[in-house]
Amino acid sequence: MSRLIPTAEMTLGPFFPREFAQDASDLAGDFSAAIEITGVVTELDGKPLDNVILEIWQADAAGRFDNPGFSGWGRAATDAHGVYRFRTIRPGAQQGRAPHVNFLILYSGLMRQLQTVMFFSAAPDPVLNVVKEKERLIARQSGNTYRFDIRLRGGEETPFFDD
Amino acid sequence: MATRIEPRDPLTQAQGVEHGYAQTARRWPSQPLVRRPHGAAELSGPRDLAHRLPPIAGKNAGDLAGHGARRALGQLVRLRIRVLDEDGAPLPGTVVEVWHCNSAGKYIHPNDTHDAPVDPNFYGAARLLTGDTGLIELRTIKPGAYPVPDTGGWWRPPHVHLSVWGRVWLSRLVTQMFFPGEPLNEADAILNAIRDPGARERCVARLAPSKGNEMIFEHQLVVRGRKGTAVMP
């Protein structure tokens, strides 16, 4: 079968419409055991970035990706201080994977999407296993809040994946 | 059948830090990206996205040129955009987000400080769902060119931003569509970050025979993913 070549990715630019990122950051809805995932997105020299778009994809509490009662997908934009917030539930372990949340980052100056993964602990995991600086992918817990900063470039740079 | 994602071709995809686009050197990671194994997490995706991201300004077809009491300023165009996977199969029911500036080069976003005028009859944001043949249609106006601040003379050619979902998490595509015959296309740092001339050409829409008062532009988007026997861990 002849193959079509995937369209070239290009930057989101700085003016992603605000309404596209509204009302999509709450995955938990009526679930009682909600958690918050929050952090700051920074560029070189630690400067925080406004209107970065983050999308997440995660399993439900049982580790499933096909639960009709839990979407598993969300989107948030950073504010003028570089801060994003998701309200979600803690995913379960699934098929040999430790609990984790997949992140996709889109922004001006990023010609392609960046992919990273947030983990809840240093449990054995085939994806975490290929990363050198594992601790940078593990969120810091404080009660029901998990802090996961994303440093695009520079000191303590977040590890990103190529697919 | 399972979806398979193959590595990106460096000729047909941008590589990160791009000459002439200074922000890439502040934002693209300095460390090499890490290859990872693909399993259920990467090769699945949301099935209810149209519910999470409801349509804006239309359903399968939309209109950005009739936002106010009068028609928006500029050249009236109709965009016909089809979404396919790498096997050439159309993707029906997939979400497509479209945004672009007005005919004077001004975005609706409050962060746009360009002094070009706002057009009250234009609203540059639509979210549509592809129909049975993977197609969306949008009536709008041709966007203007605009200067990029602090770059010493870089003008963006007229372009339309597109965001689309494929079958799985790794099929996500965000890109831009350009117009044929624009002299600014030749020097644009974003379009020319794509090394392969054929891949650049596929980012330029095709002018189709016009009917009535709209110029018709046809365009095709190919999202990543082939049918195949992916190895699930």
Interface residues (C-beta under 8 A of the other chain):
Chain A: M1 S2 R3 L4 I5 P6 T7 A8 E9 M10 T11 L12 G13 P14 F15 F16 P17 R18 E19 F20 A24 E43 L44 D45 K47 L49 D50 N51 E55 W57 A59 F65 D66 P68 S71 G72 W73 G74 R75 Q94 Q95 G96 R97 H100 N102 L104 L106 Y107 S108 G109 L110 M111 R112 Q113 L114 Q115 P126 V127 V130 V131 L152 R153 G154 E157 T158 P159 F160 F161 D162 D163
Chain B: I5 P7 R8 D9 T12 Q13 A14 Q15 G16 E18 Y21 Q23 T24 A25 R26 R27 W28 P29 S30 Q31 P32 L33 V34 R35 R36 P37 H38 G39 A40 A41 E42 S44 G45 P46 R47 D48 L49 H51 R52 L53 I56 L84 D85 E86 D87 G88 E97 W99 C101 Y107 I108 H109 P110 N111 D112 G124 A125 R127 H161 S163 W169 L170 R172 L173 V174 T175 Q176 I190 L191 A193 I194 A199 R200 R202 C203 Q220 L221 V222 V223 R224 R226 M232 P233
